[in-house]
Amino acid sequence: MKKINWIADYLFICSADSLVQTRAIADSIRENFNYQLRSWEGYQEGKWVLMDYGAEVMVHIFHQPTRDFYNLERLWAEIPGEKLSKKGERAPKKETSAEKV
């Protein structure tokens, strides 16, 4: 995304089935990701947690109904992306970047 987007080099979008899970995902990323977290928003409510790692990475963690409503992927439908499996491994590339992770 570097050449297409000025916001971040990488955009990570995921979702969870409950608000507790969105917070747990955010906690895990915050504790284990090797980049400096500059700011984050939405953690208390848990519907959409945004984690800003500066120009490198932007993380969006959605509660599934909120992800369905905003459909953020449509904004990036033309940008090449990778689908990850639930274990974080690269899945075989079949879908476009607009598909849900």
N, C-alpha and C positions, 0 to 999 in steps of 0.2 A: 504494500500500500504506500510505500515511501514516496513514489513519484506521483501518486494520485491524490493522496490525502495529506493535508498539512497538520492534522490533529495528532496522529500517532503513526508509527511505523507498522504496528500490529494492533488489530482490533479483535478482542476475544469476547464472544457472546455465548452465554450458556443459560440454562434455566433449571428450576427445581420445582417440585410439586407442592412444597410448603414454604411458608415464610421462615420457619426454623431452618430449613435446608438452605435457603438463600444466604442466611447469616453464617451458617456453618461453612459453606463454600467460600464466602468472603474471608472468614477467619483463617481457613486453611491456606488460601492464596496469600494473605497478609503475612502469615507465619513462615511460609515456605518459598515464596518467590524471591529471587535474588536481585530485585530492583528496588530502588528507593520509592516508596509510596509517598506521593506529594499531597494528595488529598483524596477523600472519599465521601460519598453522600448516599443517603437512603438506607443506611444500615439499620437504624432503629425501626423504621417501618417495614423494611424487608421486601417490598414489592419490586423495587429496582435499585440494586446497589451498583453504584458507579465508582470504580477505582481508577484513579489517574496516576500513572507512572511516568508522566511527562511526555516527551516526544517519542518515547520508545513504545509504550504499551498502554492501551486503554481497555479496561475490563468492564463488561456489562453483565450483571447477574440478575436474571429476571425470575420472578414468580411466574409460572407458566401462563396464567390468564393475562398478566400484564404484558408478557412478551407477545402473546397473540394479538392483543389490542394495538400495541405500537408498531409491530411488524418492522422492526429496525432493519432487518435483512434486506428489505426492498430498496433501501437507500444505497446498498452496496452490492446489488445484484450483478452488476457488470464487472466487479473486481474479482480476480482470481482468489480463491480461498481453499482451505483444506478442512475436511470434515474429520473430527477426532472421534475415536471410539470412547466408550464410557471409562475405559482405563487410561485414557490420555494418549493412546497410540494412534498413529495415522491410519485411518480406514481407507480401503480402496476407493479411489476417486470415481464416483458415479454421479453425484449431485453437483449442482452449481453452488456457489457460495451463498446463494439465497436460501438454501435448504437449512433446516434447523439442525443444530448440533445436539 
